[in-house]
Structures are given as structure tokens and as C-alpha cells.
Amino acid sequence: MTTVPVPDSAPAPVPDSPRGSLAVIGGGVIGLAVARRAAQDGWSVRVHRAEDPGASWVAGGMLAPHSEGWPGEERLLTLGLAALELWRNGFLDGLPPEVVTARSSLVVAVDRADAQDLRTVGEWLSAQGHPVTLTTSARDVEPLLAQGIRHGFLADTELAVDNRAVVAALAAHCEQLGVVWAPPVTALPDAFPADEVVIANGIDAPALWPGLPVRPVKGEVLRLRWRRGCMPVPQRVIRARVHGRQVYLVPRADGVVVGATQYEHGRDTAPAVTGVRELLDDACAVLPALGEYELAECAAGLRPMTPDNMPLVGRLDDRTLVATGHGRSGFLLAPWTAEAIAAELRGETMADGQMSTKVGVTL
């Protein structure tokens, strides 16, 4: 795994600025997005990050509020749609255009029960005022699909990004804006050198602020590399329900990312045989041509999940803010989170339709 070099010295005070000094704890996509937005607002920003890039390094990079949606998660859908709009209008500024790897999603079903689940989601989306395009000829849309797969829907506004390229590009943009790097921290003393602090270190956030309802949820992800003579890489994200399990196939310049399992297993990040086997079986059940690709990487990450699957974004006290608990939607929600934290730093809150950013935590 590629690591990010960090200084081994104690954090130096952030240089003076008209806004003040801000310390962001966490160097994944959420922490970097928050740091970049704050620096653009005139804050002097220091990011405390570890050498291990964490969950952001093994993400699929889907920006997919429609195809991720499920009845009962209306608030998360609303939030995701607002975030997708921010990706399309401003968040990609300063990032290389090639970080975008797909510009639509196709969701398909393998058997009758899966097709019924798919119809449930499609009808729910329509009821929310976000209709998707249903099809019973999915192979006309994506000829690489296995024979027998007919039912699906298209989400034409969704995107996918290369997660590692986005993290690298955000870090580079932060440096251009004067953001400085510092080692990770394990405590927040009163004398911590910053006017404001944002806790954005994923599953480790409760160690800094006990009581935050965040837990690690393991997910395995595979990378399949295209080889000469193989069928081409699909041009859109393909998500599928395979006998009740979900699998996604996300294009990359050199192949496909396949994910992702989801289960509770503490802080274990070793890919398990069962999880990897299920992902490979399900991926090939959807796109048989993937069986000829190279199995380039098996990895596992720990998503920071909350009890209701909603992120924790907002102010904890007069100096401390939090941005964690994004679960499976970290990349999608990064721009919304950055704007929400920026608003709190200005003494404002996000509009009511995009959720309050106040966080209530029972200690």
C-alpha cells in the first residue's frame, strides 16, 4: 500500500491569518476537503494525518445517491443529491479532469427477487421526485452483461471518481493553498495550538471525543486490471443485486474496482477468503468477461458508520467541530461536508433542506 509521508515533529502553531488558525485531524477525503475549503476561505490550516491513508484509499469512488438509495433513507438521499450537485458545480475545480472515471450508473438484477428489490428502489425514487430510467433490456445498454440479465435502471446524473487520484489531487491543491502537514494526534489538550479544531479522522474520532457514535464496518475491495486481449473496461458504473448481495463495478483507467462487502469485524483489515471469493463470484456473474482480467489487488478498509447511517457533521463545543460517520458515502458527501464545516466556521448553518449541522452527542 502506498503511504503518505508525514513529519515526525510536534505540531507547530499555524501561521496567523485574518480568519484564524484551524487544525484538521484526519487526512482522508473528508479531512482534505474540509482543509481545502477552509484555506480558500482564508483560514491558516494544518492537517494532522497518518502515514496510512485509511478508508479513502480502498474506496470505490462512486458518487451515486440514486443507486445507493433505499427506502427509509430519505434524508441520506437528499443529502447525497445536494453533494452530487456540489461535485458538479465547483468541487472538481483545481482537480485534474481525469479523476472522473464514469458519468452514469446502471443498476441491474440477476434473479427475480433481485429484480423486485430493484423495482422497490425505482418506485421509491420516483415517489421522492427523483425518477430513474427503468429498462427490461439491460444488455442493450451494457452488452458485456451476462445473458439472462434484463432488469435494471439507469442513473444518468451519477459520477464515479478515482479515489486515490482525488486524495492525491486534494492534497496537492491544499499545499498550493498553504496548508501544512503535521503528525496524527491522540488527544486534544486545552493548549492544542489552534483556534478551531475539526475532528475528521473516521473511526478514530471517538478516541478524541468519547461518546461519538461511530464504529468500524469492514469492507473488502478488489482491483481487476485489464489485460491485452480482454474485453474492454465498461464505461459506466455497474451495480448489481446478486441473490440478495450487492456488488459494484467501477471503471478505472486500467481496469475495474469491485466492491464491497460489509460486516462488523472490529478493526480487522485483512481481506478474508470468503469475502474475496463472493466478490469475484458476483462480479463474474454480472460481467463474465472479468474472469480474464488480472487480479491486481485485494484490500479491506474500515468505514466509519453511525447507528442511523447519517454523518456527524457540525459543532461539538466552542472550539471543536466534527466531520465523520460518513459510512459508505465518504467521497459523495465530501463537498457537502466541506461546505457545512465552512458555514459553521463562519457562524452560520447549512440551509434547512440540507440538514442542520449541529451535532448532539450523549456523553
C-alpha positions in Angstrom: 0.0 0.0 0.0 1.2 3.5 -0.8 1.8 5.6 2.3 1.8 9.3 2.8 4.9 10.8 4.4 4.3 12.9 7.5 6.6 14.9 9.7 7.7 13.3 12.9 8.0 16.6 14.9 5.4 18.1 17.2 2.8 20.3 15.6 3.9 23.9 15.1 1.4 26.7 15.5 -0.4 27.5 12.3 0.7 30.9 10.8 -1.5 33.9 11.6 -4.3 34.8 9.2 -7.3 37.1 9.2 -9.7 34.2 9.9 -7.5 32.4 12.5 -5.9 29.0 12.7 -7.6 25.7 12.0 -6.3 22.2 12.8 -8.0 19.4 10.8 -7.4 15.9 12.3 -7.5 13.4 9.5 -6.0 13.2 6.0 -8.6 11.2 4.1 -11.0 12.7 1.6 -13.2 14.3 4.3 -10.3 16.0 6.1 -8.6 17.2 2.9 -11.9 18.5 1.5 -12.5 20.4 4.8 -8.9 21.7 4.8 -9.1 22.9 1.2 -12.4 24.7 1.7 -11.2 26.4 4.9 -8.0 27.5 3.2 -10.0 29.0 0.4 -11.9 31.0 3.0 -8.7 32.4 4.4 -8.0 30.2 7.4 -4.5 29.1 8.1 -4.8 25.3 8.1 -2.8 22.5 9.5 -3.8 18.9 8.7 -2.8 16.1 11.1 -2.6 12.9 9.1 -1.2 9.4 9.4 1.0 7.5 7.0 -1.8 5.0 6.3 -4.4 6.8 4.1 -7.2 4.8 5.7 -10.6 4.0 4.2 -10.2 6.6 1.4 -7.5 4.5 -0.2 -9.7 1.5 -0.7 -13.0 3.2 -1.6 -14.9 2.7 -4.9 -15.3 6.4 -5.5 -18.9 6.3 -6.6 -21.0 9.5 -6.4 -24.2 7.6 -6.5 -27.1 8.9 -4.4 -29.8 7.3 -6.6 -28.3 3.8 -6.9 -27.2 3.8 -3.3 -30.6 4.8 -2.1 -33.0 2.6 -0.1 -36.5 3.2 1.4 -36.2 4.7 4.8 -33.1 6.6 4.0 -34.8 9.7 2.6 -32.6 12.1 4.5 -29.4 10.5 3.2 -30.8 10.6 -0.4 -31.5 14.4 0.0 -28.0 14.9 1.4 -26.4 12.8 -1.4 -28.2 14.7 -4.1 -27.0 18.0 -2.7 -23.5 16.7 -2.5 -23.6 15.4 -6.1 -24.6 18.9 -7.2 -21.6 20.4 -5.4 -19.3 17.9 -7.2 -20.7 19.1 -10.5 -20.5 22.7 -9.6 -17.2 23.7 -8.0 -15.7 20.8 -6.1 -13.8 19.4 -9.1 -12.2 22.9 -9.7 -8.5 22.5 -9.3 -8.5 18.8 -9.7 -7.4 17.0 -12.9 -10.3 16.1 -15.2 -9.1 12.5 -15.4 -10.2 11.9 -11.8 -13.7 11.4 -13.2 -13.9 7.8 -14.4 -17.6 7.4 -15.2 -20.6 9.6 -15.8 -23.6 7.3 -15.3 -24.6 4.2 -13.4 -26.5 1.1 -14.5 -28.2 -0.9 -11.7 -29.2 -4.4 -12.6 -30.8 -7.5 -11.1 -29.7 -11.1 -11.5 -32.8 -13.1 -10.4 -36.5 -12.4 -9.8 -36.1 -11.5 -6.1 -33.3 -9.1 -7.0 -35.5 -7.6 -9.7 -38.2 -7.0 -7.2 -35.7 -5.2 -4.9 -34.7 -3.1 -7.8 -38.3 -2.2 -8.6 -38.8 -1.2 -5.0 -35.9 1.2 -5.2 -37.1 2.6 -8.5 -40.6 3.2 -7.3 -39.3 4.8 -4.1 -37.0 7.1 -6.0 -40.0 8.1 -8.3 -42.1 8.8 -5.2 -39.3 11.1 -3.9 -39.4 13.0 -7.2 -36.2 11.5 -8.5 -37.2 9.1 -11.2 -34.7 6.8 -12.9 -35.0 5.2 -16.3 -36.2 1.6 -15.9 -35.3 -1.0 -18.5 -36.0 -4.6 -19.2 -33.3 -4.7 -21.9 -30.2 -4.0 -19.7 -27.9 -5.8 -22.2 -28.8 -3.3 -24.8 -27.3 -0.6 -22.5 -24.3 -2.7 -21.5 -23.6 -5.6 -23.9 -21.0 -7.1 -21.6 -23.6 -8.1 -19.1 -24.3 -11.8 -18.6 -27.0 -13.4 -20.6 -30.3 -13.5 -18.7 -29.8 -10.1 -17.0 -32.6 -8.0 -18.3 -34.0 -5.8 -15.5 -32.3 -2.6 -14.5 -32.4 1.2 -14.3 -30.1 4.0 -15.4 -29.0 6.9 -13.2 -27.7 9.3 -15.8 -26.5 12.0 -13.5 -24.3 9.9 -11.2 -20.5 10.0 -11.4 -17.5 8.0 -10.3 -14.0 9.2 -9.4 -10.7 7.6 -9.0 -10.5 7.7 -5.2 -6.7 7.6 -5.0 -6.3 10.3 -7.6 -8.8 12.5 -5.8 -7.0 12.2 -2.5 -3.6 13.0 -4.1 -5.1 15.9 -6.1 -6.8 17.4 -3.0 -3.5 17.1 -1.0 -1.7 18.9 -3.8 -4.3 21.6 -4.0 -4.1 22.0 -0.2 -0.4 22.6 -0.5 -0.9 25.2 -3.2 -3.2 27.0 -0.8 -0.6 27.0 2.0 -2.0 24.1 4.1 0.7 22.5 6.2 1.1 18.8 7.3 1.6 17.5 10.8 1.7 14.1 12.6 -1.5 12.4 13.8 -2.7 13.3 17.3 -4.2 11.0 20.0 -5.6 13.7 22.4 -6.9 17.2 22.3 -5.4 19.2 25.2 -6.7 22.6 26.1 -3.3 24.0 24.9 -3.6 22.4 21.5 -2.3 25.1 19.1 -5.3 26.1 17.0 -8.2 28.5 17.3 -10.6 25.9 15.8 -10.3 22.1 15.5 -12.1 19.7 13.2 -12.2 16.0 14.1 -12.2 14.2 10.7 -10.3 11.0 11.4 -13.0 8.5 10.7 -13.2 5.5 13.0 -10.7 7.1 15.4 -12.8 10.1 16.2 -14.3 8.6 19.4 -10.7 8.4 20.8 -10.6 12.2 20.6 -14.2 12.8 21.6 -15.6 10.0 23.7 -19.3 9.4 23.0 -19.3 9.9 19.3 -21.4 7.0 18.0 -19.0 5.8 15.3 -18.0 2.2 14.8 -15.8 0.5 12.2 -17.5 -1.6 9.5 -15.2 -3.7 7.4 -15.4 -3.8 3.6 -13.3 -5.7 1.1 -12.5 -4.2 -2.3 -10.7 -5.8 -5.3 -8.9 -4.2 -8.2 -9.0 -6.1 -11.5 -6.6 -4.9 -14.2 -7.3 -5.1 -17.9 -5.0 -7.3 -19.9 -4.3 -7.3 -23.7 -6.9 -9.5 -25.4 -9.6 -9.0 -22.7 -13.0 -7.4 -23.3 -12.8 -3.6 -22.7 -13.4 -1.8 -19.4 -17.1 -0.8 -19.0 -17.7 2.9 -19.5 -20.2 3.3 -16.6 -20.6 2.1 -13.1 -22.5 -1.2 -12.9 -24.2 -2.0 -9.7 -26.0 -5.3 -9.2 -28.0 -7.3 -6.8 -26.8 -10.9 -7.0 -29.0 -13.3 -5.0 -29.6 -10.6 -2.4 -26.0 -9.4 -2.2 -24.8 -6.1 -3.7 -21.7 -5.7 -5.8 -20.4 -2.7 -7.7 -18.0 -2.5 -10.7 -16.4 0.9 -11.1 -14.3 1.8 -14.1 -10.7 2.9 -13.8 -8.2 3.8 -16.4 -6.5 0.4 -16.2 -9.4 -1.8 -15.1 -12.2 -2.1 -12.6 -12.7 -1.7 -8.9 -15.0 -4.4 -7.4 -16.7 -3.9 -4.1 -17.7 -4.2 -1.5 -18.5 -6.5 1.4 -19.9 -5.0 4.6 -19.7 -6.6 8.0 -18.7 -6.0 11.6 -15.3 -7.4 12.5 -13.7 -4.9 14.8 -10.6 -3.2 13.4 -9.5 -6.1 11.3 -8.3 -5.0 7.8 -7.1 -8.4 6.5 -9.0 -9.4 3.3 -10.9 -12.7 4.1 -11.1 -15.6 1.7 -14.9 -15.7 1.9 -15.4 -12.0 1.2 -12.9 -12.0 -1.8 -14.5 -15.2 -3.2 -18.0 -13.7 -3.0 -16.9 -10.5 -4.7 -15.2 -12.4 -7.5 -18.2 -14.8 -8.0 -20.7 -12.0 -8.0 -18.6 -9.8 -10.3 -18.2 -12.6 -12.9 -21.9 -13.4 -12.6 -22.7 -9.9 -13.7 -19.8 -9.4 -16.2 -18.4 -12.8 -17.2 -15.5 -11.1 -19.2 -13.9 -10.0 -15.9 -12.8 -13.6 -15.4 -10.0 -12.9 -17.9 -8.7 -9.8 -16.1 -5.7 -9.8 -13.7 -6.5 -9.9 -10.0 -4.2 -7.0 -9.1 -5.2 -6.2 -5.5 -7.2 -7.3 -2.6 -7.7 -4.8 0.3 -10.1 -4.0 3.1 -11.0 -0.7 4.7 -13.0 0.3 7.8 -16.0 2.6 7.1 -17.0 4.9 9.9 -20.6 4.1 10.5 -23.3 5.6 12.7 -26.5 3.9 14.1 -28.7 5.7 11.6 -26.2 5.8 8.7 -26.2 9.7 8.8 -22.9 11.5 9.1 -21.9 13.5 12.1 -21.1 17.0 10.8 -21.2 20.1 13.0 -20.0 21.8 16.2 -19.3 20.0 19.4 -18.2 22.9 21.5 -16.9 26.5 21.1 -13.6 25.3 19.6 -14.3 21.8 18.3 -16.2 20.5 15.3 -16.7 17.0 13.9 -16.9 15.6 10.4 -17.1 11.8 10.5 -19.6 8.9 10.3 -20.0 9.0 6.5 -20.1 5.3 6.2 -20.2 4.1 2.6 -20.7 7.7 1.3 -17.5 9.4 2.2 -16.5 10.5 -1.3 -20.0 11.5 -2.3 -20.5 13.6 0.8 -17.1 15.2 0.9 -18.1 18.5 -0.8 -21.2 18.9 1.3 -19.2 18.3 4.5 -16.6 20.9 3.5 -19.4 23.5 2.9 -21.1 22.6 6.2 -17.9 23.0 8.2 -17.1 26.2 6.4 -20.5 27.5 7.3 -20.1 26.6 10.9 -16.7 28.3 11.0 -18.4 31.5 9.7 -21.0 31.2 12.5 -23.7 30.0 10.1 -25.5 26.8 9.4 -26.5 25.0 6.2 -29.9 25.6 4.7 -32.7 23.6 6.3 -33.2 21.4 3.2 -29.6 20.2 3.5 -29.8 19.3 7.2 -28.7 21.1 10.3 -25.0 20.7 11.1 -25.5 20.8 14.8 -24.4 17.6 16.5 -26.0 16.3 19.6 -23.8 13.7 21.4 -24.9 12.0 24.6 -21.8 11.5 26.8 
